[in-house]
Amino acid sequence: AGTKGRQCSCRRGVGGGCTRRGTAMKPRKLKELESLLQQVDVFEQPKLLLEQYPTSAHIAAHMLYTIHTTFNDIESKLIGDLGCGCGVLSIGAAMLDAGLCVGFDIDEGALDIFNRNAEEFELANVNMVQCDICSVTTGKLSKTFDTIIMNPPFGTKHNKGMDMAFLRTALDMARTAVYSLHKTSTRNHIQKKAEEWKVKMEVIAELKYDLPASYKFHKRKSIDIEVDFIRFSFK
């Protein structure tokens, strides 16, 4: 995720580069999914301006398992993953038998890692697109995806308002629901926007997001941020 970029460019052929489902068989239990996602490679040199904080396997697994088992919004669905980074959400959704999961990110390096992850798991039902999703004219993508999943930038410091830009784009692209992580401190603001946009907002869970010391200016090894896991759907 970021604020400046180029036009969209597809990184793999539709459906990925494989013709078989591969070694990542569908996990039947939450712990199995989390264990598999712990094997996903993450950012080697995260970029501060893009707020490149990896989504932990623990949070990703709980998000995806809930979306899958409670709402049935993954299996056989066309899924978009905005600001996908190294692809942990897309890969988890693919393991849960998404019809196709397409990840969008501005950063070529992140997508290189995502592509490597997808190849290592031999997943045929993932694809990735390099672009600044918030600057792309979304008319062609409007209501294209059944489900949008994302862990957008929190919209702090240099990226103020980016969280809401991602959400607005996601709501335009989704037919059924958007699942997203947002700082709990912004809940009231997001609720007002949801009402303004005439969408239903449901806080599914309150999480502690363990933000690792990814950058030199971080003095502590990690810091916990209170985060809402939210489902947005259409009234």
Salt bridges, closest charged atoms under 4 A:
GLU34 OE2 - HIS58 ND1 3.28
ASP41 OD2 - ARG116 NE 3.84
GLU44 OE2 - ARG116 NH2 3.25
ASP73 OD2 - ARG231 NH2 3.03
GLU75 OE1 - LYS26 NZ 3.47
ASP97 OD1 - ARG21 NH2 2.66
ASP97 OD2 - LYS26 NZ 3.98
ASP107 OD1 - LYS47 NZ 3.09
ASP112 OD1 - ARG11 NH2 2.43
GLU122 OE1 - ARG20 NH1 2.90
ASP146 OD1 - ARG175 NH2 2.88
GLU196 OE1 - LYS193 NZ 3.75
GLU206 OE2 - ARG187 NH2 3.00
GLU226 OE2 - LYS208 NZ 3.32
ASP228 OD2 - ARG187 NE 2.64
